[in-house]
Amino acid sequence: MKLRRFERRWLLTVVDAILPSDANDRLPVGAKDVPMERFFDDLIPRAPSKVSWGLRITLWALWLLPLFTIGRFRTFGGLGESDRIRMLHKLRRSNVYLLREAPI
């Protein structure tokens, strides 16, 4: 399986929200500072199909969840940085295991 071009952009946006640059003095490097695109281009074709499909399904869910998690009628990419973080924190506190673990 191969991600479509827009799905790759989505994935990099989500990963950047989870691992931002300069978020912490001890971790100054973030997802934008390393070749994450090459990593995923290498990982996805080699990963078992369950992993690849799970990643794709989770990515679509994260992209469309702002309406249900923070009440914003936008995709994850249409949110500002603070709303992205707020959504990820809300998912982290979810009682639903799959939602809680989705960003990981």
Residue pairs with C-beta under 8 A, 6 or more apart in sequence:
1 44
1 45
1 49
1 52
1 53
1 56
2 44
2 45
3 11
3 40
3 44
3 56
7 56
7 59
8 37
8 40
8 41
9 77
10 59
10 63
10 76
10 77
11 40
11 55
11 59
12 31
12 36
12 37
12 40
13 76
13 77
14 59
14 62
14 63
14 76
14 103
15 31
15 36
16 30
16 31
16 32
17 76
17 81
17 84
17 85
17 88
18 31
18 88
18 103
19 30
19 31
20 30
20 31
20 32
20 81
21 28
21 29
21 30
21 31
21 32
21 33
22 28
22 30
23 30
44 52
44 55
45 52
47 55
58 102
61 102
62 76
62 91
62 102
62 103
63 75
63 76
63 77
64 75
64 76
65 76
65 87
65 91
65 99
66 72
66 73
66 74
66 75
66 76
66 78
66 79
66 83
66 87
67 73
67 74
69 87
69 90
69 91
70 83
70 86
70 87
70 90
72 79
72 83
74 83
76 84
76 87
79 87
88 103
91 99
91 100
91 102
91 103
92 100
92 103
93 100
94 100
